[in-house]
Amino acid sequence: MPPPSAHSPALTRGADALLLLTLCFAPLAVGGVYAWAQLGLLLLAALTTLGGVLERWRAGRHVHAGPLAPPLLLLGALCALQLVPLPLGVLGAISPAAAELLELILVPLGAAGAHPLSLDPPATAVELGKILLYALIAVAATRRAHEHRGRRWLWRAVALAGVAGLGIAAVQTIANVQRPYGVFGVTPEAFLVSTFVNPNHAAAFFGIAGFAAAAVALTERERARAALWA
């Protein structure tokens, strides 16, 4: 393990910048509902986690995976098992209903070979990617939470993501843009045209960002800064 003197401020700032970008990307990228947004967020989260792990390794510190990573990885492993091709006989022992349905569909087509437990492997693969994404973000956020004032940094990052999303929503609403960025989704029946396709998702995100901003404001010692965050 490298000595503490190997700590690199530039690497720390880079890891923090990647984590901030990750936290802002999903809400600003149409809520991450499209495949391109999910793939981009997965790659960004992988870089963020790698940068954070490298930063702690260079500083001679242990990497904390956090309490959320193990159950998420276990869930991912169970999801991955559903993508393993199995003979119909083995599949029938695990899930008779799935084997019966697959046999009804595949035998007439002459394709009664091995098949995954999942009835929709592409959709299951997408869910596996999402679970991996959540685990990566959990590791990256836990790494930052163990740094000096790390929890406050995370609160501020979420709050700033909310401010950015609200700013874009305000501009779109004033400009009478009917859809997110004028391109995605359908015309929502909502007062505020946000960066989300689903207004309910936007409401949930702004609620979380609002609580994060309130937490920063209530714990801020300087009145001017507290008022700004409020």
N, C-alpha and C positions, 0 to 999 in steps of 0.2 A: 504494500500500500504506500503511495507517495507520501512524503512528509507534508505537514500543514503549510510549509513555505511554498508548496507547489500550487497554492490557491491562485486562481487567475480571475481578477475582477472582470475582465472582458468576457470570459467564459460564463461567469455568473450573470452578467447583464444580458448576454446572448440567450441563456437558458430562460431567464425571466421574460425576455421579449417574445420568445417562441411560445411560452405558456400564455402570455397575454393575448397573442395572436390566435392561439387555439381557442381560448375562452370567448373571443369576439367573433371568430369565424362562423361558428354554427348559427348564432342568432342573426348575423348579418347576411349569411349565404342562404337566404330563403328558408331558414329554419332547418336546413340540412335534410330536406325531404327528397331531393333528387339524387340520383346515383353519382353524378359528378361532384356534388357537394359532400356526400358521404365518403367517397374515395379521397377527395382532397383533405377532408378533416382527419381521416385515418392516417394518411401520410404525414400530415402536420403533427398529429399527436405522437406518432412514432418518433419523429425528429425531436419533439419536445421532451419526450421521456429519455431518449438517448442523450440529449444535451444535458438534462438534469442529472442523470446517472454519471456522466463523464465529469460534470462539474463537482459532484460530491466525491468522486474517486480521486480527482486531482487534488482536492482539499484534504484528503485523508480521512473522510467521514464515511460512516455507514449509510447505505441506501435503505430507507424505510419504504416498504411496499404499501403499508397502510392496511387498515382492516377491511377495506372494500375489495382489494385486489384478489385475495384468495378465493372468496365465494364467486367472484365474477369469472375467474379462470376456471373454476370447477364447472360453472354453468356453461362456459365456452367449450370445455371438454365434452360435456354431455351433448351439446349441440353438434360438435364435430363428429361424434359417434353416429349421429343420424345420417351422416353423409358417406359412411363406409358401406360399399356394396356388399350385400349379403345374399346367399342363396335363398330361394323362396321357402325352403324347408326351415332354415334357421329363422328367417323373418316371421314365419308362421308361429314359431314357438314364442317369439317375443311379442308380436302383435298380430293375432289371428285376423282381426278385421282388416288391417292394412294389407296382409298377404292375400286375403280373399279378394280385395278390391284390385290389387295389382295383377293377380292371376286372371281376373275377369277381363282386365284391359290388355295385358301383355300377351297372354297365350294365343288369342286370335290373330295377333300381329306376328307371331313367331318369334317373340323376343322375351321369352320367359326365362331369362338368365338371372344373374345377380342384380339386385336393386337395393338402393339405400332404404333405410327405414323411413326416411322422409318422403312424403308423397309429392313434395315440390322442392327438389334439391336446390335450384337456384335461389328460391326465397329463403331457404334455410341457410345457405351460404351468406346471404346478405345479413341475416340476423347474427350469424357468427362474427361477421365483420363488425357489427355494431357492438357486440359484447366485448370484443377485443379493443375496440375504440374506448369504451367506458373504462376498461381496466387500465389502459395506457394513461387516460386522463386522471384516473384515481391515483396512479403512481406518481405522475408529474405534480399533481396538486399536493399530495402528501409530502413529497420532497420539499416543496416550497413552504409548507406549513411548519416544517421542522427548522426552518431558518429563523433568523432574528426578525421578530414582528411579521412572521410569515402569514399568520391568519389574517392580520389586518391588510396585508398586501393582497391576499385573495379576495377579501371583501371589496377592496378598492377596485380590483380588476373586474369583478362581476358588475359593480356599480358603473364603472366606466363603459363596459359593454352595453349596459342599459341606456346610458346617456347617448352613446353613439347610435343605438337603434332608435331611440326616441327622436334624436335629431333628424335622422333620415325620414322617419315617419312624419314628422312635422313638415318637412320640405315637400314630401309627396302629397300630403293632404292639402297644403296651401296651394300647390301647383295643380291640384285636381287630377293627380295621377290615380287611376282607378285600380291598378294592380301593383304588386311589389316590383319596384324598378320599371314599371310599365310593361313588363314582358311576361312575368311568371304568374302561374295560377289563374284563377278566375276572378271576376269582379266581386270583391267581398261586400257583404252587407254590414259594414262596420263604420263607425264614426272616424276611426283612425286607420289610415292605410299604412301598415307597418311593413317590415321586411319579411314577415311570415306569411305563408299561404293561408294558414289556419288562424283566425283571430283568437281562438281559445289558447293556442300555443303562445301567441304574442302576449295575451293577458297574463299567463302563467310566468313567462319570462320577465315581464316588467314588474310583476309582483315580487319575484325573487331579487331582481336588481334593486327594487325599492327597499326591501328589507336589508340588503347589504349596505346600501347607502345610509340607511337609518342607523345601522350598527356602527358605521364609521363616524357618523355625526355625534352619536351619543357617547362615544369613547374618545372623541377628540378634545384635547385640552385647550387649544386656542379657539376662542369664540368665533373669530372670522372664518376659520377653516370649517368649524362645525356648522356654521350657517351656510357655507357654500355646499357642503355635502348634503345638508338637509334640503 
